[in-house]
Amino acid sequence: QVQLVESGGGLVQNGGSLRLSCAASGFTLVYYVIAWFRQVPGKKREGISCMNPGGRAYLADSVKGRFTTSSDSPRNEVWLQMKRLRPEDTAVYFCAAQHPARCWDVLASDAGVNYWGNGTQVTVSS
């Protein structure tokens, strides 16, 4: 069964840190562009980070300098390390996989995403 499963969300104070995990099964992540999106109710889903099959990562300006993304190919898992969290980072976070793709294209439009996770809630208290 092909699926992506996020974990690691939760409630954290302003300035705190969380690490989200995106674990894949049924397919090999290393061949895909892996992106993280977040969504607040009533707003458009926002692409915030992306990693291409070569391991190069891209981050949106809204999270640059605070978030990083990394992967563990043998474990078929990708992480989003979030530091210096702010209340405006509160959202449901999703990981997504697309192939073939270019990172900036995926961040600009999620219409071509092959697989989505179910999301994990991140809440940052002020």
FENNORVEN-V520104 format. One record per backbone hydrogen bond with DSSP energy under -1.0 kcal/mol. CO is the residue of the C=O (numbers start at 1). NH is the residue of the N-H. Records with the same first field share a line. If there is no record, write none. Layout:
CO = NH  NH
This chain:
3 = 25
5 = 23
7 = 21
10 = 123
12 = 125
13 = 16
16 = 85
18 = 82
20 = 80
21 = 7
22 = 78
23 = 5
25 = 3
28 = 31
29 = 32
33 = 98
34 = 51
35 = 96
36 = 48  49
37 = 94
38 = 46
39 = 92
40 = 43
46 = 38
48 = 60
49 = 36
50 = 58
51 = 34
52 = 55
56 = 52
58 = 50
60 = 63  64
63 = 66  67
66 = 83
68 = 81
70 = 79
72 = 77
73 = 76
76 = 24
77 = 72
78 = 22
79 = 70
80 = 20
81 = 68
82 = 18
85 = 15
86 = 89
87 = 90
91 = 122
92 = 39
93 = 120
94 = 37
95 = 117
96 = 35
97 = 114  115
98 = 33
102 = 106
103 = 107
104 = 108
105 = 109
110 = 113
115 = 97
120 = 93
122 = 91
123 = 12
125 = 14
